[in-house]
Amino acid sequence: MEKKPCLFPKCKAKTKSRGLCANHYQAAAHLVRRKKTTWVKYEKAGKCLPTSRGVVTAWFLEDK
């Protein structure tokens, strides 16, 4: 699966997580850790994608 470019304006780097490249993900995560904002606010503003952690975990734990 081909990775899309980062959601950050004019950034052409490939995504790492939540639709952001490694550098922009780290910048966003830093602000979340410092309690300046939340991932939910970023998601609502379209500045990141929702996490897929729950979906992935659920799939691995399925009995099928």
N, C-alpha and C positions, 0 to 999 in steps of 0.2 A: 504494500500500500504506500503510495507516494505521499509524503508529508506536504502540507500546504504552507505558504509563507506565514510568518508571524502576524498577529492581529494589530500590532503596534504600527501606527502610520509610517509609511515609507520604509519599513523594515522588510527586507527580503530574505532574512534568515529562515531556516526551516524550524517548524514548531518542535517544542520539547514536551510541553504539558499545558493543558487548558488553552491551547491555541496560541501560545506565546513561545518565542525562542528562549533559549537558556538564559540569556542576559536579561531580557524583559521579564521573564518569570521570576528570576531572583530579585529584581527590583520591586516587583509587585509583592512577592512573598515577604520581603523585608518590611514593607509598609504594613502588611497584615500582621506580622509578628510584633511590630511596634504599636499595634492597635490604632493606627492612623485611619484604617479602613477595614473592610471585610471582603472576602471572596464573593459573598452574596451581592454586595454593592457593585463589585466589578462585573459580575454576571448580568445584573439588571441594566447596567450601563453599556453592555455589549463589549466590555474591555477584556473579557476572558470567557472561555467556555466552561460549562459545568464540569465537575469532576466525574470521572467514570468509575471511580474506585468501588462504589457500592455495586455497580452493575457487574464489574469484573469479579469481585468477591462472591456475589450471589451465583454467578455462572459456575465458578469452581466448586462451590458447595452444593450444587444441585445433585440429586440422586440419579438423574438420567444419564 
